[in-house]
Amino acid sequence: MMSTNYMARANLELVMSFDHGSESSKVDPALKEKLKQNTVTLESEYEKLDKSNLDKWENIRGPSLWEDSRAVQKQRREAAHLKAE
């Protein structure tokens, strides 16, 4: 999952490259400075994934629209409690 800062930086770079020849479109300097301060990189996100334990991955789905979310959560808690015993 990409962070919103990374996506915002990618969007800014795309806009800047698209409008490179246009003098009329300028990027807000405050926004540009804020994005420069961002330290999230592809490498740092990869390192987080590399450190995580993917062998114990559990895919958890959310309830469907027609399911009662409280009932589904209760069932999952009970199943997790039984699994822990």
PDB file of N, CA, C and O in Angstrom:
ATOM      1  N   MET A   1       0.847  -1.169   0.000  1.00  0.00           N
ATOM      2  CA  MET A   1       0.000   0.000   0.000  1.00  0.00           C
ATOM      3  C   MET A   1       0.897   1.239   0.000  1.00  0.00           C
ATOM      4  O   MET A   1       1.809   1.364   0.817  1.00  0.00           O
ATOM      5  N   MET A   2       0.624   2.129  -0.913  1.00  0.00           N
ATOM      6  CA  MET A   2       1.417   3.341  -0.979  1.00  0.00           C
ATOM      7  C   MET A   2       0.861   4.371  -0.011  1.00  0.00           C
ATOM      8  O   MET A   2      -0.346   4.464   0.209  1.00  0.00           O
ATOM      9  N   SER A   3       1.768   5.132   0.553  1.00  0.00           N
ATOM     10  CA  SER A   3       1.314   6.192   1.443  1.00  0.00           C
ATOM     11  C   SER A   3       0.774   7.349   0.616  1.00  0.00           C
ATOM     12  O   SER A   3       1.109   7.501  -0.559  1.00  0.00           O
ATOM     13  N   THR A   4      -0.061   8.157   1.242  1.00  0.00           N
ATOM     14  CA  THR A   4      -0.651   9.286   0.523  1.00  0.00           C
ATOM     15  C   THR A   4       0.409  10.322   0.174  1.00  0.00           C
ATOM     16  O   THR A   4       0.299  10.998  -0.849  1.00  0.00           O
ATOM     17  N   ASN A   5       1.436  10.456   1.013  1.00  0.00           N
ATOM     18  CA  ASN A   5       2.502  11.410   0.699  1.00  0.00           C
ATOM     19  C   ASN A   5       3.258  10.977  -0.546  1.00  0.00           C
ATOM     20  O   ASN A   5       3.596  11.808  -1.389  1.00  0.00           O
ATOM     21  N   TYR A   6       3.523   9.695  -0.666  1.00  0.00           N
ATOM     22  CA  TYR A   6       4.230   9.190  -1.845  1.00  0.00           C
ATOM     23  C   TYR A   6       3.399   9.421  -3.090  1.00  0.00           C
ATOM     24  O   TYR A   6       3.921   9.834  -4.125  1.00  0.00           O
ATOM     25  N   MET A   7       2.087   9.150  -2.990  1.00  0.00           N
ATOM     26  CA  MET A   7       1.211   9.342  -4.140  1.00  0.00           C
ATOM     27  C   MET A   7       1.096  10.822  -4.490  1.00  0.00           C
ATOM     28  O   MET A   7       1.057  11.180  -5.667  1.00  0.00           O
ATOM     29  N   ALA A   8       1.042  11.683  -3.479  1.00  0.00           N
ATOM     30  CA  ALA A   8       0.957  13.123  -3.735  1.00  0.00           C
ATOM     31  C   ALA A   8       2.216  13.612  -4.421  1.00  0.00           C
ATOM     32  O   ALA A   8       2.147  14.445  -5.324  1.00  0.00           O
ATOM     33  N   ARG A   9       3.371  13.101  -4.002  1.00  0.00           N
ATOM     34  CA  ARG A   9       4.630  13.490  -4.640  1.00  0.00           C
ATOM     35  C   ARG A   9       4.651  13.021  -6.086  1.00  0.00           C
ATOM     36  O   ARG A   9       5.085  13.759  -6.970  1.00  0.00           O
ATOM     37  N   ALA A  10       4.188  11.809  -6.335  1.00  0.00           N
ATOM     38  CA  ALA A  10       4.153  11.291  -7.708  1.00  0.00           C
ATOM     39  C   ALA A  10       3.211  12.128  -8.565  1.00  0.00           C
ATOM     40  O   ALA A  10       3.519  12.426  -9.719  1.00  0.00           O
ATOM     41  N   ASN A  11       2.060  12.510  -8.002  1.00  0.00           N
ATOM     42  CA  ASN A  11       1.125  13.355  -8.741  1.00  0.00           C
ATOM     43  C   ASN A  11       1.723  14.722  -9.025  1.00  0.00           C
ATOM     44  O   ASN A  11       1.545  15.259 -10.119  1.00  0.00           O
ATOM     45  N   LEU A  12       2.430  15.295  -8.054  1.00  0.00           N
ATOM     46  CA  LEU A  12       3.059  16.589  -8.254  1.00  0.00           C
ATOM     47  C   LEU A  12       4.099  16.505  -9.361  1.00  0.00           C
ATOM     48  O   LEU A  12       4.169  17.384 -10.220  1.00  0.00           O
ATOM     49  N   GLU A  13       4.910  15.444  -9.342  1.00  0.00           N
ATOM     50  CA  GLU A  13       5.922  15.294 -10.385  1.00  0.00           C
ATOM     51  C   GLU A  13       5.281  15.117 -11.750  1.00  0.00           C
ATOM     52  O   GLU A  13       5.790  15.628 -12.747  1.00  0.00           O
ATOM     53  N   LEU A  14       4.167  14.399 -11.803  1.00  0.00           N
ATOM     54  CA  LEU A  14       3.464  14.217 -13.055  1.00  0.00           C
ATOM     55  C   LEU A  14       2.929  15.545 -13.575  1.00  0.00           C
ATOM     56  O   LEU A  14       3.053  15.850 -14.761  1.00  0.00           O
ATOM     57  N   VAL A  15       2.339  16.328 -12.689  1.00  0.00           N
ATOM     58  CA  VAL A  15       1.811  17.633 -13.090  1.00  0.00           C
ATOM     59  C   VAL A  15       2.943  18.547 -13.529  1.00  0.00           C
ATOM     60  O   VAL A  15       2.813  19.270 -14.517  1.00  0.00           O
ATOM     61  N   MET A  16       4.040  18.520 -12.810  1.00  0.00           N
ATOM     62  CA  MET A  16       5.172  19.375 -13.164  1.00  0.00           C
ATOM     63  C   MET A  16       5.754  18.977 -14.512  1.00  0.00           C
ATOM     64  O   MET A  16       6.110  19.846 -15.309  1.00  0.00           O
ATOM     65  N   SER A  17       5.856  17.683 -14.782  1.00  0.00           N
ATOM     66  CA  SER A  17       6.417  17.256 -16.056  1.00  0.00           C
ATOM     67  C   SER A  17       5.451  17.523 -17.201  1.00  0.00           C
ATOM     68  O   SER A  17       5.873  17.835 -18.315  1.00  0.00           O
ATOM     69  N   PHE A  18       4.159  17.402 -16.928  1.00  0.00           N
ATOM     70  CA  PHE A  18       3.146  17.647 -17.950  1.00  0.00           C
ATOM     71  C   PHE A  18       3.106  19.120 -18.328  1.00  0.00           C
ATOM     72  O   PHE A  18       2.984  19.460 -19.504  1.00  0.00           O
ATOM     73  N   ASP A  19       3.211  19.999 -17.326  1.00  0.00           N
ATOM     74  CA  ASP A  19       3.114  21.432 -17.548  1.00  0.00           C
ATOM     75  C   ASP A  19       4.488  22.093 -17.632  1.00  0.00           C
ATOM     76  O   ASP A  19       4.596  23.301 -17.420  1.00  0.00           O
ATOM     77  N   HIS A  20       5.510  21.354 -17.928  1.00  0.00           N
ATOM     78  CA  HIS A  20       6.866  21.883 -17.909  1.00  0.00           C
ATOM     79  C   HIS A  20       7.028  23.099 -18.819  1.00  0.00           C
ATOM     80  O   HIS A  20       7.689  24.066 -18.443  1.00  0.00           O
ATOM     81  N   GLY A  21       6.442  23.061 -19.993  1.00  0.00           N
ATOM     82  CA  GLY A  21       6.603  24.159 -20.925  1.00  0.00           C
ATOM     83  C   GLY A  21       5.655  25.306 -20.685  1.00  0.00           C
ATOM     84  O   GLY A  21       5.790  26.353 -21.318  1.00  0.00           O
ATOM     85  N   SER A  22       4.705  25.145 -19.797  1.00  0.00           N
ATOM     86  CA  SER A  22       3.679  26.163 -19.585  1.00  0.00           C
ATOM     87  C   SER A  22       4.080  27.092 -18.454  1.00  0.00           C
ATOM     88  O   SER A  22       4.328  26.646 -17.333  1.00  0.00           O
ATOM     89  N   GLU A  23       4.142  28.369 -18.743  1.00  0.00           N
ATOM     90  CA  GLU A  23       4.462  29.357 -17.717  1.00  0.00           C
ATOM     91  C   GLU A  23       3.238  29.723 -16.885  1.00  0.00           C
ATOM     92  O   GLU A  23       3.371  30.203 -15.759  1.00  0.00           O
ATOM     93  N   SER A  24       2.039  29.496 -17.439  1.00  0.00           N
ATOM     94  CA  SER A  24       0.828  29.920 -16.744  1.00  0.00           C
ATOM     95  C   SER A  24       0.488  29.017 -15.564  1.00  0.00           C
ATOM     96  O   SER A  24      -0.183  29.465 -14.634  1.00  0.00           O
ATOM     97  N   SER A  25       0.923  27.776 -15.569  1.00  0.00           N
ATOM     98  CA  SER A  25       0.598  26.870 -14.470  1.00  0.00           C
ATOM     99  C   SER A  25       1.783  26.772 -13.521  1.00  0.00           C
ATOM    100  O   SER A  25       2.864  26.324 -13.905  1.00  0.00           O
ATOM    101  N   LYS A  26       1.577  27.183 -12.308  1.00  0.00           N
ATOM    102  CA  LYS A  26       2.619  27.150 -11.285  1.00  0.00           C
ATOM    103  C   LYS A  26       2.153  26.275 -10.133  1.00  0.00           C
ATOM    104  O   LYS A  26       0.959  26.207  -9.839  1.00  0.00           O
ATOM    105  N   VAL A  27       3.094  25.606  -9.484  1.00  0.00           N
ATOM    106  CA  VAL A  27       2.797  24.792  -8.309  1.00  0.00           C
ATOM    107  C   VAL A  27       2.948  25.683  -7.089  1.00  0.00           C
ATOM    108  O   VAL A  27       3.884  26.477  -6.995  1.00  0.00           O
ATOM    109  N   ASP A  28       2.024  25.545  -6.162  1.00  0.00           N
ATOM    110  CA  ASP A  28       2.072  26.323  -4.926  1.00  0.00           C
ATOM    111  C   ASP A  28       3.397  26.042  -4.214  1.00  0.00           C
ATOM    112  O   ASP A  28       3.696  24.885  -3.921  1.00  0.00           O
ATOM    113  N   PRO A  29       4.187  27.062  -3.934  1.00  0.00           N
ATOM    114  CA  PRO A  29       5.496  26.845  -3.289  1.00  0.00           C
ATOM    115  C   PRO A  29       5.389  26.176  -1.926  1.00  0.00           C
ATOM    116  O   PRO A  29       6.261  25.391  -1.552  1.00  0.00           O
ATOM    117  N   ALA A  30       4.328  26.477  -1.180  1.00  0.00           N
ATOM    118  CA  ALA A  30       4.166  25.853   0.140  1.00  0.00           C
ATOM    119  C   ALA A  30       3.946  24.347  -0.012  1.00  0.00           C
ATOM    120  O   ALA A  30       4.499  23.554   0.751  1.00  0.00           O
ATOM    121  N   LEU A  31       3.137  23.959  -1.001  1.00  0.00           N
ATOM    122  CA  LEU A  31       2.898  22.537  -1.247  1.00  0.00           C
ATOM    123  C   LEU A  31       4.175  21.853  -1.712  1.00  0.00           C
ATOM    124  O   LEU A  31       4.480  20.737  -1.292  1.00  0.00           O
ATOM    125  N   LYS A  32       4.905  22.518  -2.565  1.00  0.00           N
ATOM    126  CA  LYS A  32       6.157  21.949  -3.075  1.00  0.00           C
ATOM    127  C   LYS A  32       7.158  21.737  -1.937  1.00  0.00           C
ATOM    128  O   LYS A  32       7.834  20.709  -1.887  1.00  0.00           O
ATOM    129  N   GLU A  33       7.252  22.699  -1.032  1.00  0.00           N
ATOM    130  CA  GLU A  33       8.166  22.578   0.107  1.00  0.00           C
ATOM    131  C   GLU A  33       7.728  21.462   1.045  1.00  0.00           C
ATOM    132  O   GLU A  33       8.561  20.717   1.560  1.00  0.00           O
ATOM    133  N   LYS A  34       6.430  21.348   1.267  1.00  0.00           N
ATOM    134  CA  LYS A  34       5.915  20.287   2.141  1.00  0.00           C
ATOM    135  C   LYS A  34       6.229  18.916   1.558  1.00  0.00           C
ATOM    136  O   LYS A  34       6.590  17.998   2.294  1.00  0.00           O
ATOM    137  N   LEU A  35       6.095  18.771   0.251  1.00  0.00           N
ATOM    138  CA  LEU A  35       6.388  17.487  -0.378  1.00  0.00           C
ATOM    139  C   LEU A  35       7.875  17.180  -0.379  1.00  0.00           C
ATOM    140  O   LEU A  35       8.258  16.011  -0.338  1.00  0.00           O
ATOM    141  N   LYS A  36       8.718  18.194  -0.425  1.00  0.00           N
ATOM    142  CA  LYS A  36      10.165  17.977  -0.361  1.00  0.00           C
ATOM    143  C   LYS A  36      10.582  17.444   1.007  1.00  0.00           C
ATOM    144  O   LYS A  36      11.550  16.691   1.117  1.00  0.00           O
ATOM    145  N   GLN A  37       9.842  17.842   2.055  1.00  0.00           N
ATOM    146  CA  GLN A  37      10.169  17.392   3.408  1.00  0.00           C
ATOM    147  C   GLN A  37       9.777  15.940   3.642  1.00  0.00           C
ATOM    148  O   GLN A  37      10.195  15.334   4.629  1.00  0.00           O
ATOM    149  N   ASN A  38       8.987  15.389   2.755  1.00  0.00           N
ATOM    150  CA  ASN A  38       8.531  14.008   2.875  1.00  0.00           C
ATOM    151  C   ASN A  38       9.723  13.063   2.761  1.00  0.00           C
ATOM    152  O   ASN A  38      10.536  13.199   1.846  1.00  0.00           O
ATOM    153  N   THR A  39       9.832  12.114   3.675  1.00  0.00           N
ATOM    154  CA  THR A  39      10.955  11.180   3.655  1.00  0.00           C
ATOM    155  C   THR A  39      10.534   9.781   3.217  1.00  0.00           C
ATOM    156  O   THR A  39      11.347   8.857   3.262  1.00  0.00           O
ATOM    157  N   VAL A  40       9.298   9.606   2.799  1.00  0.00           N
ATOM    158  CA  VAL A  40       8.825   8.298   2.363  1.00  0.00           C
ATOM    159  C   VAL A  40       9.340   8.037   0.956  1.00  0.00           C
ATOM    160  O   VAL A  40       9.106   8.817   0.032  1.00  0.00           O
ATOM    161  N   THR A  41      10.045   6.923   0.816  1.00  0.00           N
ATOM    162  CA  THR A  41      10.558   6.544  -0.497  1.00  0.00           C
ATOM    163  C   THR A  41      10.115   5.117  -0.793  1.00  0.00           C
ATOM    164  O   THR A  41       9.640   4.402   0.090  1.00  0.00           O
ATOM    165  N   LEU A  42      10.275   4.730  -2.010  1.00  0.00           N
ATOM    166  CA  LEU A  42       9.953   3.367  -2.396  1.00  0.00           C
ATOM    167  C   LEU A  42      10.820   2.379  -1.624  1.00  0.00           C
ATOM    168  O   LEU A  42      10.355   1.314  -1.218  1.00  0.00           O
ATOM    169  N   GLU A  43      12.075   2.741  -1.427  1.00  0.00           N
ATOM    170  CA  GLU A  43      12.990   1.868  -0.689  1.00  0.00           C
ATOM    171  C   GLU A  43      12.569   1.718   0.769  1.00  0.00           C
ATOM    172  O   GLU A  43      12.651   0.621   1.322  1.00  0.00           O
ATOM    173  N   SER A  44      12.115   2.810   1.405  1.00  0.00           N
ATOM    174  CA  SER A  44      11.703   2.712   2.807  1.00  0.00           C
ATOM    175  C   SER A  44      10.437   1.868   2.946  1.00  0.00           C
ATOM    176  O   SER A  44      10.291   1.120   3.913  1.00  0.00           O
ATOM    177  N   GLU A  45       9.528   1.984   1.989  1.00  0.00           N
ATOM    178  CA  GLU A  45       8.328   1.149   2.016  1.00  0.00           C
ATOM    179  C   GLU A  45       8.694  -0.314   1.790  1.00  0.00           C
ATOM    180  O   GLU A  45       8.111  -1.196   2.421  1.00  0.00           O
ATOM    181  N   TYR A  46       9.642  -0.587   0.905  1.00  0.00           N
ATOM    182  CA  TYR A  46      10.092  -1.958   0.668  1.00  0.00           C
ATOM    183  C   TYR A  46      10.734  -2.530   1.923  1.00  0.00           C
ATOM    184  O   TYR A  46      10.518  -3.698   2.248  1.00  0.00           O
ATOM    185  N   GLU A  47      11.517  -1.730   2.630  1.00  0.00           N
ATOM    186  CA  GLU A  47      12.153  -2.206   3.860  1.00  0.00           C
ATOM    187  C   GLU A  47      11.112  -2.580   4.909  1.00  0.00           C
ATOM    188  O   GLU A  47      11.287  -3.563   5.630  1.00  0.00           O
ATOM    189  N   LYS A  48      10.030  -1.806   5.003  1.00  0.00           N
ATOM    190  CA  LYS A  48       8.957  -2.150   5.943  1.00  0.00           C
ATOM    191  C   LYS A  48       8.345  -3.501   5.583  1.00  0.00           C
ATOM    192  O   LYS A  48       8.097  -4.327   6.461  1.00  0.00           O
ATOM    193  N   LEU A  49       8.101  -3.723   4.297  1.00  0.00           N
ATOM    194  CA  LEU A  49       7.541  -5.003   3.870  1.00  0.00           C
ATOM    195  C   LEU A  49       8.527  -6.135   4.084  1.00  0.00           C
ATOM    196  O   LEU A  49       8.143  -7.244   4.455  1.00  0.00           O
ATOM    197  N   ASP A  50       9.795  -5.854   3.849  1.00  0.00           N
ATOM    198  CA  ASP A  50      10.823  -6.877   4.003  1.00  0.00           C
ATOM    199  C   ASP A  50      10.951  -7.311   5.468  1.00  0.00           C
ATOM    200  O   ASP A  50      11.215  -8.480   5.747  1.00  0.00           O
ATOM    201  N   LYS A  51      10.767  -6.378   6.395  1.00  0.00           N
ATOM    202  CA  LYS A  51      10.866  -6.683   7.821  1.00  0.00           C
ATOM    203  C   LYS A  51       9.630  -7.398   8.356  1.00  0.00           C
ATOM    204  O   LYS A  51       9.702  -8.088   9.373  1.00  0.00           O
ATOM    205  N   SER A  52       8.499  -7.238   7.678  1.00  0.00           N
ATOM    206  CA  SER A  52       7.269  -7.867   8.174  1.00  0.00           C
ATOM    207  C   SER A  52       7.310  -9.371   7.949  1.00  0.00           C
ATOM    208  O   SER A  52       7.982  -9.857   7.040  1.00  0.00           O
ATOM    209  N   ASN A  53       6.592 -10.094   8.780  1.00  0.00           N
ATOM    210  CA  ASN A  53       6.569 -11.541   8.716  1.00  0.00           C
ATOM    211  C   ASN A  53       5.407 -11.979   7.826  1.00  0.00           C
ATOM    212  O   ASN A  53       4.265 -12.040   8.281  1.00  0.00           O
ATOM    213  N   LEU A  54       5.687 -12.276   6.595  1.00  0.00           N
ATOM    214  CA  LEU A  54       4.642 -12.645   5.652  1.00  0.00           C
ATOM    215  C   LEU A  54       4.244 -14.111   5.757  1.00  0.00           C
ATOM    216  O   LEU A  54       3.260 -14.532   5.148  1.00  0.00           O
ATOM    217  N   ASP A  55       5.004 -14.896   6.530  1.00  0.00           N
ATOM    218  CA  ASP A  55       4.646 -16.303   6.711  1.00  0.00           C
ATOM    219  C   ASP A  55       3.392 -16.460   7.572  1.00  0.00           C
ATOM    220  O   ASP A  55       2.686 -17.463   7.471  1.00  0.00           O
ATOM    221  N   LYS A  56       3.124 -15.476   8.407  1.00  0.00           N
ATOM    222  CA  LYS A  56       1.945 -15.537   9.275  1.00  0.00           C
ATOM    223  C   LYS A  56       0.842 -14.616   8.756  1.00  0.00           C
ATOM    224  O   LYS A  56       0.014 -14.137   9.531  1.00  0.00           O
ATOM    225  N   TRP A  57       0.833 -14.371   7.457  1.00  0.00           N
ATOM    226  CA  TRP A  57      -0.158 -13.500   6.834  1.00  0.00           C
ATOM    227  C   TRP A  57      -1.543 -14.103   6.958  1.00  0.00           C
ATOM    228  O   TRP A  57      -1.733 -15.294   6.712  1.00  0.00           O
ATOM    229  N   GLU A  58      -2.498 -13.290   7.336  1.00  0.00           N
ATOM    230  CA  GLU A  58      -3.879 -13.731   7.409  1.00  0.00           C
ATOM    231  C   GLU A  58      -4.724 -12.734   6.627  1.00  0.00           C
ATOM    232  O   GLU A  58      -4.735 -11.542   6.935  1.00  0.00           O
ATOM    233  N   ASN A  59      -5.422 -13.221   5.625  1.00  0.00           N
ATOM    234  CA  ASN A  59      -6.256 -12.362   4.810  1.00  0.00           C
ATOM    235  C   ASN A  59      -7.603 -12.185   5.513  1.00  0.00           C
ATOM    236  O   ASN A  59      -8.340 -13.153   5.702  1.00  0.00           O
ATOM    237  N   ILE A  60      -7.918 -10.963   5.895  1.00  0.00           N
ATOM    238  CA  ILE A  60      -9.154 -10.677   6.617  1.00  0.00           C
ATOM    239  C   ILE A  60     -10.040  -9.833   5.722  1.00  0.00           C
ATOM    240  O   ILE A  60      -9.651  -8.743   5.301  1.00  0.00           O
ATOM    241  N   ARG A  61     -11.217 -10.330   5.434  1.00  0.00           N
ATOM    242  CA  ARG A  61     -12.125  -9.563   4.585  1.00  0.00           C
ATOM    243  C   ARG A  61     -13.131  -8.832   5.447  1.00  0.00           C
ATOM    244  O   ARG A  61     -13.468  -9.270   6.547  1.00  0.00           O
ATOM    245  N   GLY A  62     -13.598  -7.732   4.938  1.00  0.00           N
ATOM    246  CA  GLY A  62     -14.639  -6.972   5.616  1.00  0.00           C
ATOM    247  C   GLY A  62     -15.998  -7.566   5.315  1.00  0.00           C
ATOM    248  O   GLY A  62     -16.135  -8.358   4.382  1.00  0.00           O
ATOM    249  N   PRO A  63     -17.001  -7.200   6.086  1.00  0.00           N
ATOM    250  CA  PRO A  63     -18.342  -7.736   5.841  1.00  0.00           C
ATOM    251  C   PRO A  63     -18.913  -7.204   4.529  1.00  0.00           C
ATOM    252  O   PRO A  63     -18.608  -6.083   4.121  1.00  0.00           O
ATOM    253  N   SER A  64     -19.731  -8.005   3.882  1.00  0.00           N
ATOM    254  CA  SER A  64     -20.426  -7.565   2.673  1.00  0.00           C
ATOM    255  C   SER A  64     -21.530  -6.594   3.051  1.00  0.00           C
ATOM    256  O   SER A  64     -21.887  -6.465   4.222  1.00  0.00           O
ATOM    257  N   LEU A  65     -22.062  -5.922   2.058  1.00  0.00           N
ATOM    258  CA  LEU A  65     -23.091  -4.916   2.316  1.00  0.00           C
ATOM    259  C   LEU A  65     -24.320  -5.501   3.005  1.00  0.00           C
ATOM    260  O   LEU A  65     -24.949  -4.830   3.824  1.00  0.00           O
ATOM    261  N   TRP A  66     -24.661  -6.729   2.685  1.00  0.00           N
ATOM    262  CA  TRP A  66     -25.869  -7.340   3.249  1.00  0.00           C
ATOM    263  C   TRP A  66     -25.619  -8.024   4.592  1.00  0.00           C
ATOM    264  O   TRP A  66     -26.560  -8.521   5.210  1.00  0.00           O
ATOM    265  N   GLU A  67     -24.371  -8.057   5.053  1.00  0.00           N
ATOM    266  CA  GLU A  67     -24.055  -8.673   6.333  1.00  0.00           C
ATOM    267  C   GLU A  67     -24.050  -7.617   7.438  1.00  0.00           C
ATOM    268  O   GLU A  67     -23.699  -6.460   7.205  1.00  0.00           O
ATOM    269  N   ASP A  68     -24.437  -8.025   8.623  1.00  0.00           N
ATOM    270  CA  ASP A  68     -24.393  -7.153   9.792  1.00  0.00           C
ATOM    271  C   ASP A  68     -22.948  -7.126  10.291  1.00  0.00           C
ATOM    272  O   ASP A  68     -22.408  -8.157  10.692  1.00  0.00           O
ATOM    273  N   SER A  69     -22.326  -5.952  10.266  1.00  0.00           N
ATOM    274  CA  SER A  69     -20.901  -5.867  10.611  1.00  0.00           C
ATOM    275  C   SER A  69     -20.639  -6.258  12.066  1.00  0.00           C
ATOM    276  O   SER A  69     -19.603  -6.855  12.362  1.00  0.00           O
ATOM    277  N   ARG A  70     -21.538  -5.940  12.957  1.00  0.00           N
ATOM    278  CA  ARG A  70     -21.340  -6.305  14.371  1.00  0.00           C
ATOM    279  C   ARG A  70     -21.379  -7.820  14.563  1.00  0.00           C
ATOM    280  O   ARG A  70     -20.595  -8.372  15.335  1.00  0.00           O
ATOM    281  N   ALA A  71     -22.290  -8.487  13.863  1.00  0.00           N
ATOM    282  CA  ALA A  71     -22.385  -9.940  13.972  1.00  0.00           C
ATOM    283  C   ALA A  71     -21.132 -10.603  13.404  1.00  0.00           C
ATOM    284  O   ALA A  71     -20.627 -11.573  13.969  1.00  0.00           O
ATOM    285  N   VAL A  72     -20.637 -10.081  12.292  1.00  0.00           N
ATOM    286  CA  VAL A  72     -19.428 -10.639  11.679  1.00  0.00           C
ATOM    287  C   VAL A  72     -18.235 -10.440  12.597  1.00  0.00           C
ATOM    288  O   VAL A  72     -17.423 -11.350  12.765  1.00  0.00           O
ATOM    289  N   GLN A  73     -18.120  -9.245  13.200  1.00  0.00           N
ATOM    290  CA  GLN A  73     -17.019  -8.990  14.133  1.00  0.00           C
ATOM    291  C   GLN A  73     -17.095  -9.922  15.339  1.00  0.00           C
ATOM    292  O   GLN A  73     -16.073 -10.426  15.804  1.00  0.00           O
ATOM    293  N   LYS A  74     -18.290 -10.147  15.837  1.00  0.00           N
ATOM    294  CA  LYS A  74     -18.467 -11.038  16.982  1.00  0.00           C
ATOM    295  C   LYS A  74     -18.035 -12.457  16.630  1.00  0.00           C
ATOM    296  O   LYS A  74     -17.362 -13.113  17.424  1.00  0.00           O
ATOM    297  N   GLN A  75     -18.416 -12.936  15.444  1.00  0.00           N
ATOM    298  CA  GLN A  75     -18.019 -14.267  15.004  1.00  0.00           C
ATOM    299  C   GLN A  75     -16.504 -14.373  14.886  1.00  0.00           C
ATOM    300  O   GLN A  75     -15.919 -15.385  15.273  1.00  0.00           O
ATOM    301  N   ARG A  76     -15.870 -13.340  14.357  1.00  0.00           N
ATOM    302  CA  ARG A  76     -14.405 -13.370  14.205  1.00  0.00           C
ATOM    303  C   ARG A  76     -13.700 -13.362  15.553  1.00  0.00           C
ATOM    304  O   ARG A  76     -12.698 -14.052  15.740  1.00  0.00           O
ATOM    305  N   ARG A  77     -14.228 -12.575  16.496  1.00  0.00           N
ATOM    306  CA  ARG A  77     -13.631 -12.567  17.837  1.00  0.00           C
ATOM    307  C   ARG A  77     -13.734 -13.936  18.487  1.00  0.00           C
ATOM    308  O   ARG A  77     -12.778 -14.418  19.095  1.00  0.00           O
ATOM    309  N   GLU A  78     -14.910 -14.564  18.355  1.00  0.00           N
ATOM    310  CA  GLU A  78     -15.097 -15.894  18.936  1.00  0.00           C
ATOM    311  C   GLU A  78     -14.184 -16.915  18.264  1.00  0.00           C
ATOM    312  O   GLU A  78     -13.610 -17.767  18.942  1.00  0.00           O
ATOM    313  N   ALA A  79     -14.043 -16.842  16.954  1.00  0.00           N
ATOM    314  CA  ALA A  79     -13.172 -17.767  16.234  1.00  0.00           C
ATOM    315  C   ALA A  79     -11.712 -17.562  16.640  1.00  0.00           C
ATOM    316  O   ALA A  79     -10.971 -18.531  16.808  1.00  0.00           O
ATOM    317  N   ALA A  80     -11.298 -16.294  16.800  1.00  0.00           N
ATOM    318  CA  ALA A  80      -9.927 -16.006  17.221  1.00  0.00           C
ATOM    319  C   ALA A  80      -9.692 -16.493  18.645  1.00  0.00           C
ATOM    320  O   ALA A  80      -8.608 -16.977  18.969  1.00  0.00           O
ATOM    321  N   HIS A  81     -10.709 -16.365  19.495  1.00  0.00           N
ATOM    322  CA  HIS A  81     -10.584 -16.825  20.887  1.00  0.00           C
ATOM    323  C   HIS A  81     -10.442 -18.352  20.926  1.00  0.00           C
ATOM    324  O   HIS A  81      -9.626 -18.879  21.681  1.00  0.00           O
ATOM    325  N   LEU A  82     -11.231 -19.055  20.119  1.00  0.00           N
ATOM    326  CA  LEU A  82     -11.146 -20.512  20.061  1.00  0.00           C
ATOM    327  C   LEU A  82      -9.823 -20.967  19.467  1.00  0.00           C
ATOM    328  O   LEU A  82      -9.252 -21.974  19.887  1.00  0.00           O
ATOM    329  N   LYS A  83      -9.344 -20.212  18.487  1.00  0.00           N
ATOM    330  CA  LYS A  83      -8.068 -20.545  17.831  1.00  0.00           C
ATOM    331  C   LYS A  83      -6.897 -20.380  18.804  1.00  0.00           C
ATOM    332  O   LYS A  83      -5.923 -21.132  18.748  1.00  0.00           O
ATOM    333  N   ALA A  84      -7.002 -19.390  19.696  1.00  0.00           N
ATOM    334  CA  ALA A  84      -5.942 -19.121  20.658  1.00  0.00           C
ATOM    335  C   ALA A  84      -5.862 -20.176  21.754  1.00  0.00           C
ATOM    336  O   ALA A  84      -4.812 -20.364  22.368  1.00  0.00           O
ATOM    337  N   GLU A  85      -6.956 -20.853  21.993  1.00  0.00           N
ATOM    338  CA  GLU A  85      -6.975 -21.850  23.076  1.00  0.00           C
ATOM    339  C   GLU A  85      -6.297 -23.113  22.720  1.00  0.00           C
ATOM    340  O   GLU A  85      -6.239 -24.034  23.534  1.00  0.00           O
TER     341      GLU A  85
END
